[in-house]
């Protein structure tokens, strides 16, 4: 396969090799973390010989919302955005599972930690990606000693680069202590999310997940899981969740563009359920992977074919 650094990306209105999309060290976003990004996946279906981008319009809208919070403006309409994503994938002849990162940033070189009157830049690039975390083995997790930032500190519904220092602290703490992933509590002590994933608990056949007010990112995959649960006749409740419910739930799983749908086997050295993937999680996970891989025609409106 061609080195992906040689493949095209969208860089401030031009299509250039990714290796040439470089920023000045004085760039405002590098100095002050004044940037927002998205994370999208495209899945390759061998039988259909096509690559499908998942929920591209929803990812666009979330990036637009992040831009509003950071006093930025998206330079592309949704149609232009879709066309740019398809072009870099098609011109790069991507025929494997792929991760895409649209990246909106303050590109001026001046000093001053502010948002207004600072010029914006915009990039979209692609890299190969299969599983970010193992979706099959059952993850080991810990409740982090780091508390999730609140919406009044760094807005959590905006996918901003600065917020991910909080995530990196929790993730490294978890990995360095022998766990696969961390689980955040919010400033009220309620369950929030993983370092880069939303979380769902299953209790007596009902899905429970923290509400938007618990300082979570409004995940596209979270939204997908809730919609799938409705179609599968699985009740969903959005409510504050206490830490100890992590220890007593029948099933727990993460959702997110990176993690996809990955079940959790253990929290703080306590086995979840019977230590195996639960029936609700398995049902949702299968439905999700069928959809994103273009194997369920009922949800083709969520997919954008590349070829």
Protein Blocks (a to p, Z undefined) as FASTA:
>chain_A
ZZfklpccdeehiacdfklmccdfklmklmnopacdddddddddfklopacdehkllmmm
mmmmmmmmnopacfbdfklmmmmmmmmmmmnopabddddddddddfbfbecddfbhpacd
ddddddddfdfbdcknopaddddfbdcddfklmcckbccfklmmmmmmmmmmmmmnopab
dcdddfkopafbdfkbccdddeehiacdddfklopacdfklmmmmmmmmmnopacddddd
dfklmmmmmbdcdddfklopaddfbgghiaehjhpacfklmmmmmmmmmmmnopafklmm
mpccfZZ
